Amino acid sequence: MITAETVNSPDLVFQQYCKEVFGVNRGIYNTIDEWFFQAGAVSVLERRQIIVNFSFRTCLNRIRGKRQLC
């Protein structure tokens, strides 16, 4: 579960969280962030929560498919 402190942290800290937890590097993080922004998620806090949910679901799908774990 992500904490409010993590969601409200500086961009670099949040990006590092995504890398540690989900294995998402900065380039991929920026691409995902930009995609959700273009899709209408203008609020940074909203996008960060969406990114975490998206990454979590992606990890679950990998685990269920017996592919690489996150």
Number of C-alpha atoms within 10 A of each C-alpha: 6 10 8 10 9 14 19 13 14 10 13 10 13 17 20 16 18 19 16 12 13 16 16 18 13 14 10 13 19 12 11 19 18 14 13 17 15 10 9 9 16 12 9 15 14 13 20 22 14 16 17 18 14 13 20 16 12 14 19 15 14 14 13 11 10 9 11 10 13 16
